[in-house]
Amino acid sequence: MPHEVDIHVGRKLKQARTLRRFSQTDVARRLNLSFQQIQKYEIGSNRVAASRLFELSKILDVPTSYFFEGLVDENEPAIDNAMDIVSAVASIKDEQLKSRIITFIQDVAGTSTARTA
């Protein structure tokens, strides 16, 4: 059974290939492979080696990181939402309101600390 990362990388490969209007055969020829191998990469049944991923990034004119964009590790916190919140709170000009919002978020998250007045 294919690993979810291999499936994701395969989808990204297919996406980049089709956006550039390359056939599987076009890509395979540049890598000296069969088009069936490209098919297997795209469905995730065969893993793409790091060196092959690097070659694909050059052929498809994408950074190697492209193949991992949108891949979420469920064991890591959702950093995108956190960055949106940080950015939004940082843009608040009223310092008293900003402090109240931060306190509210900490209270809801259960991370508030005792304050002394």
C-alpha positions as CSV (number, residue, x, y, z in Angstrom):
1,M,0.0,0.0,0.0
2,P,1.5,3.4,-1.0
3,H,2.5,5.8,1.7
4,E,0.6,9.1,1.8
5,V,3.7,11.1,1.2
6,D,4.5,9.1,-2.0
7,I,0.9,9.7,-3.2
8,H,1.3,13.4,-2.5
9,V,4.6,13.7,-4.3
10,G,3.2,11.7,-7.2
11,R,0.2,14.1,-7.5
12,K,2.5,17.1,-7.4
13,L,4.6,15.5,-10.1
14,K,1.6,14.9,-12.3
15,Q,0.4,18.5,-11.7
16,A,3.7,20.1,-12.7
17,R,4.0,17.8,-15.7
18,T,0.5,18.5,-17.0
19,L,0.9,22.2,-16.4
20,R,3.9,22.2,-18.6
21,R,2.1,20.1,-21.2
22,F,4.7,17.3,-21.0
23,S,3.5,13.7,-21.5
24,Q,4.7,10.9,-19.3
25,T,6.9,9.8,-22.2
26,D,8.5,13.3,-22.5
27,V,9.5,13.2,-18.9
28,A,10.6,9.5,-19.0
29,R,12.8,10.1,-22.0
30,R,14.7,12.9,-20.2
31,L,15.2,10.6,-17.3
32,N,16.1,7.6,-19.4
33,L,13.1,5.7,-18.0
34,S,9.9,4.1,-19.3
35,F,6.7,6.0,-19.2
36,Q,5.3,3.2,-17.0
37,Q,7.9,4.3,-14.3
38,I,6.5,7.8,-14.4
39,Q,3.0,6.4,-14.1
40,K,4.1,4.5,-11.0
41,Y,5.7,7.6,-9.5
42,E,2.5,9.6,-10.2
43,I,0.2,7.1,-8.4
44,G,2.6,6.7,-5.6
45,S,3.2,3.0,-6.1
46,N,6.9,3.6,-6.6
47,R,8.8,6.1,-4.4
48,V,10.8,8.8,-6.0
49,A,14.5,8.8,-4.9
50,A,15.9,12.1,-3.7
51,S,18.3,12.3,-6.7
52,R,15.4,11.6,-9.1
53,L,13.3,14.2,-7.4
54,F,16.1,16.7,-7.9
55,E,16.3,15.8,-11.6
56,L,12.5,16.1,-11.9
57,S,12.6,19.6,-10.4
58,K,15.1,20.7,-13.0
59,I,13.1,19.1,-15.9
60,L,9.8,20.6,-14.6
61,D,11.4,23.9,-13.6
62,V,10.1,23.8,-10.0
63,P,12.0,23.9,-6.7
64,T,12.4,20.5,-5.0
65,S,10.3,21.8,-2.2
66,Y,7.3,22.1,-4.6
67,F,6.8,18.4,-4.4
68,F,6.1,18.7,-0.6
69,E,4.0,21.9,-0.7
70,G,0.6,21.3,0.9
71,L,1.8,18.2,2.8
72,V,0.6,18.4,6.4
73,D,2.2,16.4,9.1
74,E,-0.7,15.6,11.5
75,N,1.7,15.3,14.4
76,E,2.9,18.9,14.0
77,P,0.7,21.9,15.0
78,A,-1.0,23.8,12.1
79,I,1.6,26.5,11.7
80,D,-0.3,28.3,8.9
81,N,-3.2,29.1,11.2
82,A,-0.8,30.2,13.9
83,M,1.0,32.5,11.6
84,D,-2.3,34.1,10.5
85,I,-3.3,34.7,14.1
86,V,0.1,36.1,15.0
87,S,0.0,38.5,12.0
88,A,-3.5,39.6,12.8
89,V,-2.8,40.3,16.4
90,A,0.4,42.1,15.6
91,S,-1.4,44.4,13.3
92,I,-3.7,45.7,16.1
93,K,-2.7,49.2,17.0
94,D,-4.6,49.5,20.3
95,E,-2.2,47.9,22.8
96,Q,-4.9,47.5,25.5
97,L,-7.2,45.7,23.0
98,K,-4.3,43.6,21.8
99,S,-3.5,42.5,25.4
100,R,-7.1,41.6,26.0
101,I,-7.2,39.5,22.9
102,I,-4.0,37.7,23.8
103,T,-5.4,37.0,27.3
104,F,-8.6,35.7,25.8
105,I,-6.7,33.3,23.5
106,Q,-4.6,32.1,26.4
107,D,-7.7,31.5,28.5
108,V,-9.5,29.6,25.8
109,A,-6.3,27.5,25.2
110,G,-5.8,26.9,28.9
111,T,-2.4,28.5,28.9
112,S,-3.0,31.6,30.8
113,T,-0.7,32.5,33.6
114,A,-1.6,34.1,36.9
115,R,-1.2,37.9,36.8
116,T,-0.5,40.1,39.7
117,A,-1.8,43.7,39.6
